């Protein structure tokens, strides 16, 4: 992982919190995407100041192809992609089994 450019999408949640310290500990250069400022604030409160300062945050809507293309152009290269996006758009917590087909398609569009 040392000196690798790591792109972590959707990393401001629980899985990202678990992955982030490991990437930084092993010398990765971490860029993390987010959609809302409050997500970054929540992550900041859970990481050490030294860890937080080593992360490059980029606000991007990964459902927009042109936004993703700009992100990749800006990064130049990505050695490691950790794709954690794919959460529910409209379902409340703990209602995952009740997702309707259109919500499933939203999730799959983010993954593929």
N, CA, C and O atoms as CSV, one atom per row, in Angstrom:
chain,resi,resn,atom,element,x,y,z
A,1,UNK,N,N,0.820,-1.189,0.000
A,1,UNK,CA,C,0.000,0.000,0.000
A,1,UNK,C,C,0.872,1.264,0.000
A,1,UNK,O,O,0.392,2.345,-0.342
A,2,UNK,N,N,2.130,1.133,0.377
A,2,UNK,CA,C,3.001,2.304,0.497
A,2,UNK,C,C,3.070,3.079,-0.809
A,2,UNK,O,O,3.340,2.523,-1.873
A,3,UNK,N,N,2.819,4.375,-0.698
A,3,UNK,CA,C,2.870,5.327,-1.810
A,3,UNK,C,C,1.852,5.055,-2.917
A,3,UNK,O,O,1.965,5.624,-4.002
A,4,UNK,N,N,0.877,4.212,-2.669
A,4,UNK,CA,C,-0.188,3.969,-3.646
A,4,UNK,C,C,-1.240,5.067,-3.519
A,4,UNK,O,O,-1.527,5.541,-2.420
A,5,UNK,N,N,-1.805,5.459,-4.643
A,5,UNK,CA,C,-2.913,6.415,-4.648
A,5,UNK,C,C,-4.204,5.631,-4.478
A,5,UNK,O,O,-4.591,4.843,-5.342
A,6,UNK,N,N,-4.860,5.860,-3.355
A,6,UNK,CA,C,-6.061,5.113,-2.994
A,6,UNK,C,C,-7.271,6.033,-3.100
A,6,UNK,O,O,-7.298,7.113,-2.511
A,7,UNK,N,N,-8.265,5.594,-3.855
A,7,UNK,CA,C,-9.530,6.315,-3.950
A,7,UNK,C,C,-10.562,5.528,-3.173
A,7,UNK,O,O,-10.849,4.373,-3.488
A,8,UNK,N,N,-11.116,6.159,-2.158
A,8,UNK,CA,C,-12.117,5.539,-1.294
A,8,UNK,C,C,-13.435,6.263,-1.517
A,8,UNK,O,O,-13.591,7.418,-1.120
A,9,UNK,N,N,-14.386,5.579,-2.155
A,9,UNK,CA,C,-15.690,6.191,-2.407
A,9,UNK,C,C,-16.648,5.781,-1.299
A,9,UNK,O,O,-16.661,4.630,-0.865
A,10,UNK,N,N,-17.440,6.730,-0.854
A,10,UNK,CA,C,-18.394,6.427,0.198
A,10,UNK,C,C,-17.726,6.063,1.506
A,10,UNK,O,O,-18.252,5.254,2.270
A,11,UNK,N,N,-16.594,6.640,1.768
A,11,UNK,CA,C,-15.802,6.241,2.920
A,11,UNK,C,C,-16.109,6.948,4.216
A,11,UNK,O,O,-15.420,6.720,5.211
A,12,UNK,N,N,-17.121,7.802,4.245
A,12,UNK,CA,C,-17.384,8.561,5.466
A,12,UNK,C,C,-18.259,7.803,6.456
A,12,UNK,O,O,-18.530,8.303,7.548
A,13,UNK,N,N,-18.704,6.607,6.091
A,13,UNK,CA,C,-19.528,5.797,6.981
A,13,UNK,C,C,-18.706,4.813,7.789
A,13,UNK,O,O,-17.486,4.945,7.897
A,14,UNK,N,N,-19.373,3.839,8.346
A,14,UNK,CA,C,-18.737,2.873,9.232
A,14,UNK,C,C,-17.628,2.057,8.601
A,14,UNK,O,O,-16.570,1.885,9.205
A,15,UNK,N,N,-17.852,1.547,7.386
A,15,UNK,CA,C,-16.804,0.768,6.718
A,15,UNK,C,C,-15.591,1.631,6.412
A,15,UNK,O,O,-14.450,1.197,6.576
A,16,UNK,N,N,-15.844,2.849,5.968
A,16,UNK,CA,C,-14.741,3.764,5.676
A,16,UNK,C,C,-13.920,4.077,6.907
A,16,UNK,O,O,-12.697,4.201,6.840
A,17,UNK,N,N,-14.601,4.202,8.031
A,17,UNK,CA,C,-13.899,4.466,9.287
A,17,UNK,C,C,-12.978,3.305,9.648
A,17,UNK,O,O,-11.926,3.508,10.253
A,18,UNK,N,N,-13.369,2.103,9.281
A,18,UNK,CA,C,-12.518,0.948,9.532
A,18,UNK,C,C,-11.351,0.846,8.567
A,18,UNK,O,O,-10.259,0.430,8.952
A,19,UNK,N,N,-11.575,1.224,7.314
A,19,UNK,CA,C,-10.557,1.099,6.269
A,19,UNK,C,C,-9.525,2.225,6.335
A,19,UNK,O,O,-8.334,1.990,6.132
A,20,UNK,N,N,-9.977,3.435,6.616
A,20,UNK,CA,C,-9.125,4.624,6.546
A,20,UNK,C,C,-7.843,4.517,7.368
A,20,UNK,O,O,-6.767,4.741,6.813
A,21,UNK,N,N,-7.899,4.188,8.658
A,21,UNK,CA,C,-6.646,4.108,9.426
A,21,UNK,C,C,-5.665,3.080,8.859
A,21,UNK,O,O,-4.454,3.289,8.913
A,22,UNK,N,N,-6.174,1.978,8.321
A,22,UNK,CA,C,-5.290,0.952,7.761
A,22,UNK,C,C,-4.574,1.468,6.517
A,22,UNK,O,O,-3.374,1.247,6.353
A,23,UNK,N,N,-5.305,2.154,5.642
A,23,UNK,CA,C,-4.690,2.717,4.432
A,23,UNK,C,C,-3.597,3.704,4.823
A,23,UNK,O,O,-2.495,3.659,4.278
A,24,UNK,N,N,-3.896,4.586,5.755
A,24,UNK,CA,C,-2.921,5.593,6.174
A,24,UNK,C,C,-1.725,4.957,6.881
A,24,UNK,O,O,-0.580,5.346,6.650
A,25,UNK,N,N,-1.994,3.989,7.732
A,25,UNK,CA,C,-0.926,3.312,8.473
A,25,UNK,C,C,0.075,2.643,7.530
A,25,UNK,O,O,1.274,2.602,7.807
A,26,UNK,N,N,-0.428,2.129,6.431
A,26,UNK,CA,C,0.440,1.421,5.482
A,26,UNK,C,C,0.979,2.319,4.378
A,26,UNK,O,O,1.510,1.828,3.381
A,27,UNK,N,N,0.844,3.641,4.550
A,27,UNK,CA,C,1.503,4.584,3.654
A,27,UNK,C,C,0.763,4.957,2.391
A,27,UNK,O,O,1.357,5.524,1.474
A,28,UNK,N,N,-0.527,4.651,2.323
A,28,UNK,CA,C,-1.302,5.022,1.147
A,28,UNK,C,C,-1.637,6.507,1.136
A,28,UNK,O,O,-1.795,7.124,2.189
A,29,UNK,N,N,-1.744,7.076,-0.062
A,29,UNK,CA,C,-2.176,8.464,-0.242
A,29,UNK,C,C,-3.674,8.415,-0.516
A,29,UNK,O,O,-4.099,7.994,-1.592
A,30,UNK,N,N,-4.470,8.843,0.452
A,30,UNK,CA,C,-5.910,8.608,0.434
A,30,UNK,C,C,-6.704,9.811,-0.054
A,30,UNK,O,O,-6.572,10.918,0.469
A,31,UNK,N,N,-7.533,9.573,-1.066
A,31,UNK,CA,C,-8.545,10.529,-1.502
A,31,UNK,C,C,-9.893,9.899,-1.202
A,31,UNK,O,O,-10.150,8.758,-1.584
A,32,UNK,N,N,-10.754,10.642,-0.516
A,32,UNK,CA,C,-12.057,10.128,-0.125
A,32,UNK,C,C,-13.153,11.013,-0.705
A,32,UNK,O,O,-13.092,12.239,-0.607
A,33,UNK,N,N,-14.154,10.383,-1.309
A,33,UNK,CA,C,-15.277,11.151,-1.841
A,33,UNK,C,C,-16.386,11.248,-0.801
A,33,UNK,O,O,-16.534,10.393,0.072
A,34,UNK,N,N,-17.156,12.319,-0.930
A,34,UNK,CA,C,-18.312,12.511,-0.057
A,34,UNK,C,C,-19.343,13.339,-0.806
A,34,UNK,O,O,-19.041,13.928,-1.844
A,35,UNK,N,N,-20.566,13.384,-0.277
A,35,UNK,CA,C,-21.625,14.186,-0.893
A,35,UNK,C,C,-22.021,15.374,-0.027
A,35,UNK,O,O,-22.359,16.432,-0.559
A,36,UNK,N,N,-21.988,15.226,1.287
A,36,UNK,CA,C,-22.444,16.295,2.171
A,36,UNK,C,C,-21.371,16.615,3.213
A,36,UNK,O,O,-20.712,15.718,3.737
A,37,UNK,N,N,-21.208,17.915,3.504
A,37,UNK,CA,C,-20.182,18.370,4.455
A,37,UNK,C,C,-20.313,17.705,5.822
A,37,UNK,O,O,-19.306,17.410,6.465
A,38,UNK,N,N,-21.531,17.471,6.266
A,38,UNK,CA,C,-21.719,16.878,7.601
A,38,UNK,C,C,-21.076,15.496,7.693
A,38,UNK,O,O,-20.679,15.068,8.777
A,39,UNK,N,N,-20.968,14.787,6.548
A,39,UNK,CA,C,-20.314,13.480,6.540
A,39,UNK,C,C,-18.836,13.616,6.897
A,39,UNK,O,O,-18.290,12.794,7.634
A,40,UNK,N,N,-18.196,14.649,6.373
A,40,UNK,CA,C,-16.777,14.885,6.663
A,40,UNK,C,C,-16.613,15.262,8.131
A,40,UNK,O,O,-15.686,14.794,8.792
A,41,UNK,N,N,-17.501,16.098,8.639
A,41,UNK,CA,C,-17.446,16.491,10.046
A,41,UNK,C,C,-17.591,15.305,10.979
A,41,UNK,O,O,-16.898,15.213,11.992
A,42,UNK,N,N,-18.493,14.399,10.637
A,42,UNK,CA,C,-18.699,13.201,11.457
A,42,UNK,C,C,-17.435,12.336,11.452
A,42,UNK,O,O,-17.040,11.799,12.486
A,43,UNK,N,N,-16.813,12.209,10.292
A,43,UNK,CA,C,-15.583,11.421,10.196
A,43,UNK,C,C,-14.452,12.081,10.984
A,43,UNK,O,O,-13.680,11.403,11.662
A,44,UNK,N,N,-14.359,13.405,10.889
A,44,UNK,CA,C,-13.301,14.139,11.593
A,44,UNK,C,C,-13.365,13.891,13.091
A,44,UNK,O,O,-12.333,13.793,13.755
A,45,UNK,N,N,-14.574,13.791,13.619
A,45,UNK,CA,C,-14.723,13.590,15.063
A,45,UNK,C,C,-14.318,12.181,15.499
A,45,UNK,O,O,-14.173,11.923,16.693
A,46,UNK,N,N,-14.138,11.275,14.547
A,46,UNK,CA,C,-13.833,9.890,14.894
A,46,UNK,C,C,-12.410,9.459,14.532
A,46,UNK,O,O,-11.997,8.343,14.850
A,47,UNK,N,N,-11.658,10.347,13.865
A,47,UNK,CA,C,-10.267,10.045,13.518
A,47,UNK,C,C,-9.337,10.957,14.303
A,47,UNK,O,O,-9.760,11.998,14.805
A,48,UNK,N,N,-8.085,10.573,14.408
A,48,UNK,CA,C,-7.117,11.474,15.032
A,48,UNK,C,C,-6.867,12.646,14.090
A,48,UNK,O,O,-7.100,12.543,12.885
A,49,UNK,N,N,-6.394,13.755,14.640
A,49,UNK,CA,C,-6.100,14.938,13.819
A,49,UNK,C,C,-5.051,14.603,12.767
A,49,UNK,O,O,-5.143,15.061,11.628
A,50,UNK,N,N,-4.058,13.811,13.142
A,50,UNK,CA,C,-2.997,13.437,12.200
A,50,UNK,C,C,-3.557,12.614,11.042
A,50,UNK,O,O,-3.162,12.809,9.893
A,51,UNK,N,N,-4.472,11.696,11.342
A,51,UNK,CA,C,-5.092,10.899,10.280
A,51,UNK,C,C,-5.926,11.786,9.364
A,51,UNK,O,O,-5.824,11.707,8.139
A,52,UNK,N,N,-6.743,12.624,9.969
A,52,UNK,CA,C,-7.655,13.470,9.196
A,52,UNK,C,C,-6.893,14.376,8.237
A,52,UNK,O,O,-7.317,14.566,7.097
A,53,UNK,N,N,-5.781,14.933,8.685
A,53,UNK,CA,C,-4.999,15.857,7.854
A,53,UNK,C,C,-4.376,15.174,6.638
A,53,UNK,O,O,-4.027,15.846,5.667
A,54,UNK,N,N,-4.235,13.869,6.678
A,54,UNK,CA,C,-3.609,13.140,5.564
A,54,UNK,C,C,-4.610,12.714,4.490
A,54,UNK,O,O,-4.221,12.093,3.501
A,55,UNK,N,N,-5.875,13.034,4.665
A,55,UNK,CA,C,-6.913,12.637,3.712
A,55,UNK,C,C,-7.263,13.813,2.815
A,55,UNK,O,O,-7.460,14.932,3.289
A,56,UNK,N,N,-7.337,13.555,1.534
A,56,UNK,CA,C,-7.828,14.557,0.579
A,56,UNK,C,C,-9.308,14.254,0.351
A,56,UNK,O,O,-9.661,13.174,-0.121
A,57,UNK,N,N,-10.162,15.208,0.688
A,57,UNK,CA,C,-11.599,15.033,0.523
A,57,UNK,C,C,-12.064,15.716,-0.753
A,57,UNK,O,O,-11.677,16.849,-1.040
A,58,UNK,N,N,-12.900,15.016,-1.520
A,58,UNK,CA,C,-13.441,15.557,-2.764
A,58,UNK,C,C,-14.952,15.350,-2.756
A,58,UNK,O,O,-15.444,14.226,-2.657
A,59,UNK,N,N,-15.666,16.453,-2.863
A,59,UNK,CA,C,-17.129,16.366,-2.923
A,59,UNK,C,C,-17.536,16.026,-4.354
A,59,UNK,O,O,-17.199,16.752,-5.289
A,60,UNK,N,N,-18.260,14.921,-4.519
A,60,UNK,CA,C,-18.652,14.474,-5.858
A,60,UNK,C,C,-19.916,13.613,-5.768
A,60,UNK,O,O,-20.109,12.856,-4.817
A,61,UNK,N,N,-20.759,13.751,-6.773
A,61,UNK,CA,C,-21.948,12.912,-6.901
A,61,UNK,C,C,-21.588,11.772,-7.847
A,61,UNK,O,O,-21.486,11.976,-9.056
A,62,UNK,N,N,-21.399,10.595,-7.311
A,62,UNK,CA,C,-20.940,9.461,-8.107
A,62,UNK,C,C,-22.011,8.895,-9.029
A,62,UNK,O,O,-21.738,7.970,-9.793
A,63,UNK,N,N,-23.217,9.431,-8.970
A,63,UNK,CA,C,-24.246,9.018,-9.927
A,63,UNK,C,C,-24.137,9.808,-11.221
A,63,UNK,O,O,-24.824,9.497,-12.194
A,64,UNK,N,N,-23.281,10.828,-11.246
A,64,UNK,CA,C,-23.104,11.675,-12.429
A,64,UNK,C,C,-21.808,11.302,-13.143
A,64,UNK,O,O,-20.715,11.506,-12.615
A,65,UNK,N,N,-21.943,10.757,-14.342
A,65,UNK,CA,C,-20.782,10.265,-15.085
A,65,UNK,C,C,-19.743,11.353,-15.333
A,65,UNK,O,O,-18.544,11.092,-15.238
A,66,UNK,N,N,-20.182,12.565,-15.648
A,66,UNK,CA,C,-19.218,13.643,-15.912
A,66,UNK,C,C,-18.451,14.012,-14.648
A,66,UNK,O,O,-17.268,14.345,-14.717
A,67,UNK,N,N,-19.106,13.957,-13.503
A,67,UNK,CA,C,-18.431,14.258,-12.240
A,67,UNK,C,C,-17.365,13.211,-11.936
A,67,UNK,O,O,-16.281,13.543,-11.455
A,68,UNK,N,N,-17.669,11.968,-12.213
A,68,UNK,CA,C,-16.696,10.894,-11.992
A,68,UNK,C,C,-15.508,11.060,-12.938
A,68,UNK,O,O,-14.360,10.879,-12.531
A,69,UNK,N,N,-15.778,11.401,-14.192
A,69,UNK,CA,C,-14.695,11.611,-15.166
A,69,UNK,C,C,-13.777,12.749,-14.724
A,69,UNK,O,O,-12.557,12.641,-14.844
A,70,UNK,N,N,-14.357,13.845,-14.211
A,70,UNK,CA,C,-13.547,14.963,-13.707
A,70,UNK,C,C,-12.688,14.521,-12.530
A,70,UNK,O,O,-11.518,14.894,-12.432
A,71,UNK,N,N,-13.266,13.733,-11.646
A,71,UNK,CA,C,-12.527,13.237,-10.484
A,71,UNK,C,C,-11.313,12.422,-10.924
A,71,UNK,O,O,-10.207,12.639,-10.428
A,72,UNK,N,N,-11.510,11.500,-11.838
A,72,UNK,CA,C,-10.412,10.651,-12.300
A,72,UNK,C,C,-9.355,11.486,-13.017
A,72,UNK,O,O,-8.159,11.272,-12.824
A,73,UNK,N,N,-9.792,12.435,-13.844
A,73,UNK,CA,C,-8.834,13.326,-14.517
A,73,UNK,C,C,-8.008,14.104,-13.502
A,73,UNK,O,O,-6.796,14.254,-13.657
A,74,UNK,N,N,-8.674,14.598,-12.461
A,74,UNK,CA,C,-8.005,15.380,-11.429
A,74,UNK,C,C,-6.988,14.534,-10.653
A,74,UNK,O,O,-5.912,15.018,-10.302
A,75,UNK,N,N,-7.329,13.294,-10.394
A,75,UNK,CA,C,-6.429,12.421,-9.632
A,75,UNK,C,C,-5.221,11.978,-10.454
A,75,UNK,O,O,-4.157,11.706,-9.898
A,76,UNK,N,N,-5.378,11.906,-11.742
A,76,UNK,CA,C,-4.274,11.472,-12.593
A,76,UNK,C,C,-4.184,9.965,-12.716
A,76,UNK,O,O,-4.181,9.420,-13.820
A,77,UNK,N,N,-4.112,9.301,-11.589
A,77,UNK,CA,C,-4.114,7.839,-11.602
A,77,UNK,C,C,-4.678,7.347,-10.272
A,77,UNK,O,O,-4.625,8.043,-9.257
A,78,UNK,N,N,-5.209,6.153,-10.304
A,78,UNK,CA,C,-5.708,5.492,-9.105
A,78,UNK,C,C,-5.088,4.103,-9.083
A,78,UNK,O,O,-5.294,3.307,-9.999
A,79,UNK,N,N,-4.329,3.818,-8.030
A,79,UNK,CA,C,-3.710,2.494,-7.895
A,79,UNK,C,C,-4.646,1.501,-7.217
A,79,UNK,O,O,-4.659,0.315,-7.546
A,80,UNK,N,N,-5.431,2.007,-6.264
A,80,UNK,CA,C,-6.339,1.154,-5.497
A,80,UNK,C,C,-7.689,1.856,-5.408
A,80,UNK,O,O,-7.765,3.024,-5.027
A,81,UNK,N,N,-8.758,1.135,-5.764
A,81,UNK,CA,C,-10.115,1.659,-5.620
A,81,UNK,C,C,-10.832,0.844,-4.563
A,81,UNK,O,O,-10.930,-0.379,-4.663
A,82,UNK,N,N,-11.333,1.535,-3.544
A,82,UNK,CA,C,-12.161,0.903,-2.519
A,82,UNK,C,C,-13.530,1.552,-2.649
A,82,UNK,O,O,-13.719,2.708,-2.270
A,83,UNK,N,N,-14.476,0.803,-3.183
A,83,UNK,CA,C,-15.791,1.352,-3.531
A,83,UNK,C,C,-16.818,0.926,-2.486
A,83,UNK,O,O,-17.281,-0.215,-2.485
A,84,UNK,N,N,-17.167,1.853,-1.599
A,84,UNK,CA,C,-18.101,1.552,-0.517
A,84,UNK,C,C,-19.466,2.189,-0.728
A,84,UNK,O,O,-20.326,2.105,0.149
A,85,UNK,N,N,-19.678,2.822,-1.868
A,85,UNK,CA,C,-20.964,3.451,-2.159
A,85,UNK,C,C,-21.971,2.376,-2.521
A,85,UNK,O,O,-21.613,1.327,-3.057
A,86,UNK,N,N,-23.215,2.644,-2.227
A,86,UNK,CA,C,-24.269,1.713,-2.618
A,86,UNK,C,C,-25.351,1.607,-1.574
A,86,UNK,O,O,-26.134,0.657,-1.578
A,87,UNK,N,N,-25.402,2.572,-0.683
A,87,UNK,CA,C,-26.405,2.547,0.369
A,87,UNK,C,C,-27.785,2.906,-0.123
A,87,UNK,O,O,-27.984,3.238,-1.292
A,88,UNK,N,N,-28.710,2.836,0.768
A,88,UNK,CA,C,-30.103,3.127,0.442
A,88,UNK,C,C,-30.299,4.615,0.244
A,88,UNK,O,O,-29.740,5.429,0.979
A,89,UNK,N,N,-31.096,4.968,-0.753
A,89,UNK,CA,C,-31.368,6.379,-1.017
A,89,UNK,C,C,-32.588,6.868,-0.249
A,89,UNK,O,O,-32.578,7.979,0.280
A,90,UNK,N,N,-33.625,6.062,-0.181
A,90,UNK,CA,C,-34.864,6.551,0.422
A,90,UNK,C,C,-35.342,5.733,1.613
A,90,UNK,O,O,-36.232,6.187,2.333
A,91,UNK,N,N,-34.802,4.573,1.847
A,91,UNK,CA,C,-35.269,3.745,2.957
A,91,UNK,C,C,-34.651,4.214,4.272
A,91,UNK,O,O,-33.479,4.584,4.332
A,92,UNK,N,N,-35.450,4.189,5.293
A,92,UNK,CA,C,-34.943,4.522,6.621
A,92,UNK,C,C,-34.078,3.365,7.126
A,92,UNK,O,O,-34.146,2.250,6.608
A,93,UNK,N,N,-33.276,3.649,8.132
A,93,UNK,CA,C,-32.456,2.598,8.740
A,93,UNK,C,C,-33.327,1.402,9.092
A,93,UNK,O,O,-34.481,1.550,9.494
A,94,UNK,N,N,-32.767,0.243,8.936
A,94,UNK,CA,C,-33.386,-1.029,9.297
A,94,UNK,C,C,-34.588,-1.394,8.419
A,94,UNK,O,O,-35.337,-2.309,8.762
A,95,UNK,N,N,-34.784,-0.701,7.302
A,95,UNK,CA,C,-35.877,-1.052,6.396
A,95,UNK,C,C,-35.349,-1.648,5.098
A,95,UNK,O,O,-36.063,-1.671,4.096
A,96,UNK,N,N,-34.138,-2.119,5.102
A,96,UNK,CA,C,-33.505,-2.642,3.896
A,96,UNK,C,C,-34.362,-3.690,3.186
A,96,UNK,O,O,-34.488,-3.633,1.963
A,97,UNK,N,N,-34.960,-4.650,3.910
A,97,UNK,CA,C,-35.761,-5.668,3.214
A,97,UNK,C,C,-36.972,-5.097,2.474
A,97,UNK,O,O,-37.505,-5.747,1.574
A,98,UNK,N,N,-37.407,-3.902,2.838
A,98,UNK,CA,C,-38.608,-3.338,2.216
A,98,UNK,C,C,-38.301,-2.461,1.005
A,98,UNK,O,O,-39.194,-1.777,0.505
A,99,UNK,N,N,-37.067,-2.467,0.527
A,99,UNK,CA,C,-36.717,-1.636,-0.626
A,99,UNK,C,C,-37.530,-2.054,-1.844
A,99,UNK,O,O,-37.724,-3.242,-2.100
A,100,UNK,N,N,-37.999,-1.068,-2.587
A,100,UNK,CA,C,-38.745,-1.336,-3.818
A,100,UNK,C,C,-37.757,-1.453,-4.978
A,100,UNK,O,O,-36.623,-0.988,-4.863
A,101,UNK,N,N,-38.164,-2.063,-6.092
A,101,UNK,CA,C,-37.233,-2.268,-7.213
A,101,UNK,C,C,-36.509,-1.011,-7.684
A,101,UNK,O,O,-35.326,-1.085,-8.016
A,102,UNK,N,N,-37.179,0.142,-7.725
A,102,UNK,CA,C,-36.493,1.345,-8.204
A,102,UNK,C,C,-35.340,1.721,-7.280
A,102,UNK,O,O,-34.338,2.267,-7.743
A,103,UNK,N,N,-35.459,1.441,-5.990
A,103,UNK,CA,C,-34.369,1.719,-5.062
A,103,UNK,C,C,-33.211,0.746,-5.283
A,103,UNK,O,O,-32.047,1.129,-5.158
A,104,UNK,N,N,-33.518,-0.486,-5.603
A,104,UNK,CA,C,-32.460,-1.448,-5.915
A,104,UNK,C,C,-31.684,-0.994,-7.134
A,104,UNK,O,O,-30.457,-1.095,-7.158
A,105,UNK,N,N,-32.380,-0.492,-8.150
A,105,UNK,CA,C,-31.696,-0.033,-9.358
A,105,UNK,C,C,-30.787,1.151,-9.055
A,105,UNK,O,O,-29.708,1.265,-9.638
A,106,UNK,N,N,-31.205,2.033,-8.154
A,106,UNK,CA,C,-30.352,3.150,-7.749
A,106,UNK,C,C,-29.041,2.623,-7.164
A,106,UNK,O,O,-27.960,3.103,-7.504
A,107,UNK,N,N,-29.151,1.644,-6.292
A,107,UNK,CA,C,-27.964,1.056,-5.670
A,107,UNK,C,C,-27.066,0.422,-6.726
A,107,UNK,O,O,-25.853,0.631,-6.709
A,108,UNK,N,N,-27.633,-0.337,-7.629
A,108,UNK,CA,C,-26.830,-1.022,-8.646
A,108,UNK,C,C,-26.174,-0.051,-9.612
A,108,UNK,O,O,-25.076,-0.324,-10.094
A,109,UNK,N,N,-26.811,1.075,-9.909
A,109,UNK,CA,C,-26.186,2.070,-10.785
A,109,UNK,C,C,-24.917,2.621,-10.149
A,109,UNK,O,O,-23.961,2.939,-10.856
A,110,UNK,N,N,-24.897,2.737,-8.840
A,110,UNK,CA,C,-23.695,3.212,-8.156
A,110,UNK,C,C,-22.588,2.169,-8.171
A,110,UNK,O,O,-21.406,2.511,-8.139
A,111,UNK,N,N,-22.962,0.921,-8.217
A,111,UNK,CA,C,-21.979,-0.151,-8.153
A,111,UNK,C,C,-21.387,-0.447,-9.524
A,111,UNK,O,O,-20.197,-0.742,-9.634
A,112,UNK,N,N,-22.190,-0.373,-10.550
A,112,UNK,CA,C,-21.732,-0.770,-11.902
A,112,UNK,C,C,-21.461,0.418,-12.769
A,112,UNK,O,O,-21.071,0.261,-13.926
